[in-house]
């Protein structure tokens, strides 16, 4: 075996280390690119089976009731805001509490699947009042609360109950 001088031995080790770093960098870039493609592909498949547009703001023929997520219609339906495709209970509460129910007229819609929608809305202005409804277009069901919600907190309670799936919204209120 050939004995190298200490300096040459050091340069050889540095060269090997640099080569390993470059090779490692190349491998990491290849793996990262592959994983990014896989994640993008699988993410587009999960929960999106083509039943609804991925961007509800796109100009489509589908009604809001067929685009899953949390929606707000304001100014008697003139303005549409898509809040969240996968809302949490906290998002629902913050959305309802964040609207000016005294001066504005709003509808908050929670669409759980295309055609299945729960809505609370209206205004605290006496001329308008508050309301709540449930619809399932696939089953041909449309129900409106018989006695108007008494407050914004009541509407929030109804929407959260529907979100949780606990049935309280329907047991404690009559929907025709």
Residue frames relative to the residue before (quaternion, step in Angstrom):
aa qw qx qy qz dx dy dz
X 1.0000 0.0000 0.0000 0.0000 0.00 0.00 0.00
X 0.4030 -0.7214 0.5144 0.2293 3.53 -0.99 0.91
X 0.3063 -0.7427 0.5743 0.1576 3.53 -0.91 1.02
X 0.2274 -0.7831 0.5677 0.1127 3.60 -0.78 1.09
X 0.5575 -0.5762 0.4580 0.3840 3.55 -1.17 0.52
X 0.6545 -0.5356 0.3499 0.4029 3.60 -1.11 0.53
X 0.6556 0.5075 -0.3224 0.4568 3.63 0.99 -0.77
X 0.6658 0.4939 -0.2998 0.4722 3.54 0.91 -0.88
X 0.6162 0.5411 -0.3249 0.4711 3.55 1.08 -0.76
X 0.6468 0.5167 -0.3062 0.4700 3.59 1.01 -0.87
X 0.6657 0.4967 -0.2970 0.4710 3.61 0.93 -0.94
X 0.6248 0.5328 -0.3393 0.4590 3.59 1.03 -0.71
X 0.6653 0.4958 -0.2998 0.4709 3.57 0.96 -0.89
X 0.6368 0.5131 -0.3267 0.4738 3.61 1.01 -0.79
X 0.6451 0.5207 -0.3177 0.4603 3.60 0.95 -0.85
X 0.6508 0.4997 -0.3138 0.4778 3.57 0.96 -0.83
X 0.6520 0.5159 -0.3136 0.4586 3.60 0.97 -0.85
X 0.6521 0.5013 -0.3126 0.4751 3.60 0.95 -0.87
X 0.6461 0.5186 -0.3116 0.4653 3.57 0.94 -0.87
X 0.6543 0.5049 -0.3095 0.4703 3.57 0.98 -0.83
X 0.6412 0.5169 -0.3251 0.4648 3.60 1.02 -0.78
X 0.6554 0.5005 -0.3130 0.4712 3.58 0.92 -0.88
X 0.6597 0.4914 -0.3052 0.4799 3.56 0.91 -0.90
X 0.6403 0.5241 -0.3161 0.4641 3.59 0.98 -0.82
X 0.6370 0.5284 -0.3169 0.4633 3.57 1.01 -0.86
X 0.6551 0.5106 -0.3052 0.4659 3.57 0.93 -0.90
X 0.6618 0.4995 -0.3053 0.4683 3.58 0.91 -0.89
X 0.6480 0.5153 -0.3196 0.4609 3.60 0.94 -0.86
X 0.6501 0.5124 -0.3189 0.4617 3.61 0.95 -0.84
X 0.6532 0.5068 -0.3131 0.4675 3.58 0.96 -0.84
X 0.6783 0.4819 -0.2878 0.4742 3.59 0.86 -0.95
X 0.6532 0.5124 -0.3190 0.4571 3.61 0.93 -0.86
X 0.6466 0.5134 -0.3169 0.4669 3.59 0.97 -0.80
X 0.6473 0.5154 -0.3089 0.4689 3.54 0.99 -0.87
X 0.6788 0.4881 -0.2934 0.4636 3.60 0.88 -0.94
X 0.6227 0.5326 -0.3474 0.4560 3.59 1.02 -0.73
X 0.6487 0.5057 -0.3158 0.4730 3.59 0.99 -0.79
X 0.6629 0.5060 -0.3058 0.4594 3.58 0.93 -0.90
X 0.6690 0.4928 -0.3065 0.4644 3.59 0.88 -0.91
X 0.6457 0.5083 -0.3216 0.4703 3.59 0.92 -0.83
X 0.6669 0.5013 -0.3057 0.4588 3.58 0.89 -0.88
X 0.7169 0.4409 -0.2732 0.4658 3.58 0.78 -1.00
X 0.6292 0.5446 -0.3393 0.4386 3.59 1.03 -0.70
X 0.6665 0.4890 -0.3145 0.4667 3.55 1.03 -0.66
X 0.6601 0.5055 -0.3074 0.4629 3.57 1.18 -0.39
X 0.6487 0.5380 -0.3255 0.4286 3.58 1.04 -0.77
X 0.8650 0.0961 -0.0946 0.4833 3.53 -0.83 1.03
X 0.7256 0.3601 -0.2407 0.5347 3.61 1.16 -0.17
X 0.0089 -0.8370 0.5447 -0.0513 3.54 -0.05 1.29
X 0.6307 -0.5571 0.3335 0.4251 3.55 1.23 0.38
X 0.4543 0.6993 -0.4450 0.3265 3.60 1.25 0.20
X 0.7959 0.1135 -0.0384 0.5934 3.55 1.20 -0.43
X 0.5898 -0.5696 0.4092 0.4003 3.59 -1.15 0.41
X 0.5011 -0.6525 0.4704 0.3191 3.58 -1.11 0.61
X 0.7489 0.2514 -0.1732 0.5882 3.58 1.20 -0.41
X 0.2916 -0.8028 0.4908 0.1720 3.60 -0.21 1.22
X 0.5952 0.5662 -0.3724 0.4319 3.58 1.20 -0.25
X 0.4903 0.6496 -0.4415 0.3778 3.60 1.25 -0.21
X 0.4895 -0.6429 0.4992 0.3129 3.55 -1.16 0.59
X 0.1722 0.7812 -0.5757 0.1692 3.57 -0.23 1.28
X 0.5775 -0.5830 0.4453 0.3582 3.54 -1.31 0.18
X 0.5475 0.6336 -0.3973 0.3754 3.59 1.24 -0.22
X 0.4040 -0.6940 0.5371 0.2582 3.56 -1.03 0.79
X 0.6844 -0.4919 0.3531 0.4062 3.52 -1.28 0.44
X 0.6319 0.5681 -0.3283 0.4126 3.59 1.04 -0.76
X 0.6947 0.4414 -0.2732 0.4979 3.58 1.26 -0.15
X 0.6299 0.4933 -0.3331 0.4989 3.59 1.30 0.15
X 0.3434 -0.7764 0.4860 0.2076 3.62 -0.20 1.24
X 0.5519 0.5765 -0.4756 0.3698 3.51 -1.09 0.86
X 0.5627 -0.5694 0.4795 0.3595 3.51 -1.39 -0.20
X 0.0578 -0.8052 0.5894 -0.0313 3.55 -0.78 1.14
X 0.1270 -0.7477 0.6418 0.1135 3.53 -1.27 0.48
X 0.1177 -0.7379 0.6615 0.0636 3.52 -0.98 0.97
X 0.0633 -0.8044 0.5907 0.0006 3.57 -0.79 1.02
X 0.8041 0.2719 -0.2147 0.4831 3.52 -1.37 0.25
X 0.6803 -0.5143 0.2659 0.4494 3.56 0.82 1.12
X 0.7488 -0.4169 0.2057 0.4724 3.57 1.03 0.82
X 0.4872 0.6880 -0.4253 0.3292 3.60 1.24 -0.06
X 0.7672 0.2660 -0.1466 0.5649 3.61 1.14 -0.62
X 0.1159 -0.7853 0.6067 0.0420 3.57 -0.92 0.98
X 0.0304 -0.7692 0.6383 0.0062 3.55 -0.95 0.95
X 0.2280 -0.7338 0.6236 0.1436 3.56 -0.83 1.02
X 0.2727 -0.8133 0.4986 0.1248 3.57 -0.41 1.25
X 0.7832 -0.2123 0.2082 0.5460 3.59 0.67 -1.07
X 0.4484 -0.6922 0.4994 0.2653 3.55 -0.97 0.88
X 0.7787 0.1544 -0.0740 0.6036 3.59 1.11 -0.72
X 0.0374 -0.8501 0.5247 0.0235 3.63 0.47 1.14
X 0.3416 -0.6865 0.6005 0.2266 3.51 -1.30 0.49
X 0.6797 -0.4517 0.3656 0.4476 3.55 -1.28 0.13
X 0.6421 0.5298 -0.3172 0.4543 3.58 1.02 -0.82
X 0.6385 0.5195 -0.3255 0.4652 3.60 1.03 -0.79
X 0.6377 0.5276 -0.3218 0.4599 3.57 0.97 -0.86
X 0.6835 0.4885 -0.2866 0.4606 3.58 0.83 -0.99
X 0.6673 0.4998 -0.3010 0.4629 3.58 0.89 -0.92
X 0.6384 0.5275 -0.3275 0.4549 3.59 1.01 -0.77
X 0.6822 0.4771 -0.2904 0.4719 3.59 0.83 -0.96
X 0.6906 0.4770 -0.2823 0.4646 3.60 0.90 -0.91
X 0.6801 0.5351 -0.2846 0.4125 3.58 1.09 -0.67
X 0.6098 0.5609 -0.3567 0.4317 3.60 1.22 -0.12
X 0.4284 -0.6725 0.5411 0.2671 3.57 -1.17 0.66
X 0.1407 -0.8403 0.5221 0.0397 3.56 0.00 1.32
X 0.6146 0.5537 -0.3557 0.4350 3.60 1.19 -0.35
X 0.7838 0.3173 -0.1564 0.5104 3.58 0.87 -0.94
X 0.7660 0.3501 -0.1893 0.5047 3.59 1.14 -0.53
X 0.3129 -0.6902 0.6101 0.2311 3.52 -1.36 0.19
X 0.0352 0.8234 -0.5578 0.0985 3.57 -0.54 1.23
X 0.1327 -0.7273 0.6627 0.1191 3.50 -1.35 0.40
X 0.1340 -0.7640 0.6279 0.0639 3.58 -0.88 0.99
X 0.0799 -0.8156 0.5730 -0.0131 3.54 -0.64 1.18
X 0.1185 -0.7494 0.6482 0.0654 3.53 -1.01 0.92
X 0.0901 -0.7906 0.6057 0.0023 3.54 -0.48 1.27
X 0.2270 -0.8164 0.5205 0.1052 3.57 -0.45 1.22
X 0.7530 -0.0753 0.0382 0.6526 3.56 1.21 -0.55
X 0.6878 -0.4856 0.3015 0.4475 3.61 -1.09 0.46
X 0.8221 0.2115 -0.1882 0.4939 3.56 -0.70 1.15
X 0.6843 0.4169 -0.2826 0.5272 3.62 1.24 -0.23
X 0.1103 0.8296 -0.5188 0.1745 3.52 -0.34 1.32
X 0.1144 -0.7445 0.6535 0.0750 3.53 -1.13 0.79
X 0.0607 -0.8238 0.5632 -0.0232 3.57 -0.84 1.00
X 0.0415 -0.7256 0.6844 0.0578 3.50 -1.22 0.70
X 0.2351 0.8078 -0.5169 0.1582 3.55 -0.97 0.65
X 0.4134 0.6837 -0.5529 0.2365 3.46 -1.43 -0.11
X 0.4306 -0.6536 0.5485 0.2942 3.49 -1.16 -0.77
X 0.4855 -0.6374 0.5082 0.3158 3.56 -1.21 0.49
X 0.4584 0.6503 -0.4615 0.3923 3.56 1.29 -0.06
X 0.5362 -0.6817 0.3898 0.3096 3.63 -0.72 1.03
X 0.6289 0.5523 -0.3473 0.4229 3.61 1.05 -0.60
X 0.7344 0.4067 -0.2254 0.4944 3.60 1.16 -0.57
X 0.1564 -0.8070 0.5484 0.1535 3.60 0.62 -1.11
X 0.4823 -0.6539 0.5120 0.2786 3.54 -1.39 0.08
X 0.0393 -0.8002 0.5983 0.0092 3.56 -1.20 0.49
X 0.1243 -0.7565 0.6346 0.0978 3.52 -1.37 0.11
X 0.0276 0.8023 -0.5957 0.0249 3.56 -1.08 0.70
X 0.2016 -0.7367 0.6348 0.1170 3.50 -1.36 0.42
X 0.0488 0.7999 -0.5977 0.0246 3.56 -0.99 0.79
X 0.0405 -0.7420 0.6688 0.0204 3.51 -1.24 0.69
X 0.2565 -0.8223 0.4895 0.1359 3.55 -0.04 1.31
X 0.6105 0.5597 -0.3597 0.4298 3.61 1.10 -0.55
X 0.7389 0.3623 -0.2044 0.5301 3.58 1.13 -0.69
X 0.4526 -0.7063 0.4378 0.3235 3.58 1.28 -0.07
X 0.4639 0.6810 -0.4364 0.3613 3.58 1.13 0.63
X 0.1104 0.7469 -0.6524 0.0659 3.55 -1.05 0.87
X 0.0213 0.8071 -0.5856 0.0722 3.57 -0.59 1.18
X 0.1354 -0.7644 0.6270 0.0644 3.54 -1.07 0.85
X 0.5345 -0.6293 0.4559 0.3324 3.56 -0.99 0.84
X 0.4659 -0.7072 0.4644 0.2591 3.59 -0.91 0.96
X 0.7740 0.1973 -0.0988 0.5935 3.56 0.93 -0.91
X 0.5064 -0.6942 0.4226 0.2883 3.56 -0.60 1.16
X 0.5586 -0.5708 0.4647 0.3823 3.58 -1.09 0.60
X 0.4681 -0.7246 0.4449 0.2405 3.55 -0.97 0.88
X 0.8113 0.0342 0.0256 0.5831 3.58 1.18 -0.48
X 0.6608 -0.4564 0.3969 0.4444 3.54 -1.34 0.05
X 0.6219 0.5413 -0.3382 0.4537 3.59 1.04 -0.76
X 0.6269 0.5267 -0.3296 0.4700 3.60 1.05 -0.74
X 0.6470 0.5049 -0.3191 0.4740 3.61 0.96 -0.83
X 0.6322 0.5296 -0.3214 0.4654 3.56 1.01 -0.83
X 0.6404 0.5279 -0.3118 0.4625 3.58 0.97 -0.89
X 0.6482 0.5181 -0.3134 0.4618 3.59 0.97 -0.86
X 0.6878 0.4880 -0.2818 0.4577 3.57 0.84 -1.02
X 0.6546 0.5040 -0.3164 0.4661 3.60 0.93 -0.84
X 0.6276 0.5304 -0.3359 0.4605 3.60 0.99 -0.77
X 0.6519 0.4967 -0.3140 0.4792 3.58 0.94 -0.87
X 0.6362 0.5377 -0.3178 0.4530 3.58 0.95 -0.88
X 0.6953 0.4699 -0.2655 0.4747 3.59 0.93 -0.93
X 0.3530 -0.7471 0.4893 0.2789 3.58 1.15 -0.57
X 0.4293 0.7346 -0.4400 0.2872 3.59 1.19 0.43
X 0.4830 -0.7176 0.4010 0.3016 3.62 1.27 -0.08
X 0.4245 0.7202 -0.4610 0.2978 3.61 1.26 -0.10
X 0.5987 0.5986 -0.3662 0.3861 3.59 0.98 -0.80
X 0.7392 0.3983 -0.2083 0.5016 3.56 1.06 -0.77
X 0.6432 0.5336 -0.3267 0.4414 3.60 1.08 -0.67
X 0.7551 0.3963 -0.2084 0.4790 3.59 0.98 -0.83
X 0.7452 0.2772 -0.1674 0.5830 3.58 1.30 -0.15
X 0.3830 -0.7055 0.5428 0.2469 3.56 -1.09 0.70
X 0.0729 -0.7704 0.6333 0.0121 3.53 -0.88 1.06
X 0.1209 -0.7921 0.5961 0.0509 3.60 -0.78 1.03
